[in-house]
Amino acid sequence: ELMARIGETMQIWTPEAKDFVLAGKFVMRFETGLRAPDALHLAIAENRGAKLMLTLDRGLLKAAKTLGIPASHGIRLAS
């Protein structure tokens, strides 16, 4: 059942040149604290107009919020 739900709601996108360009811009914004792989994930989400990016990575979530990209843990994590 979980895999069926994931298949209904999750999309997989292949990175394009524009994603690498935007990821580079995100990395250069030092307040995000992003490294290249996470910046690429956010760039892909931004360029594809993702409604929401789910992550368990607190640093990635903070960077997404800094950049104005809709993101959430999707679940509550213990502090």
Secondary structure, 3 states (H helix, E strand, C coil): CHHHHHHHHCCCCCCCHHHHHHHHHHHHCHHHCCCHHHHHHHHHHHHCCCCCEECCCHHHHHHHHHHCCCEECCCCCCC
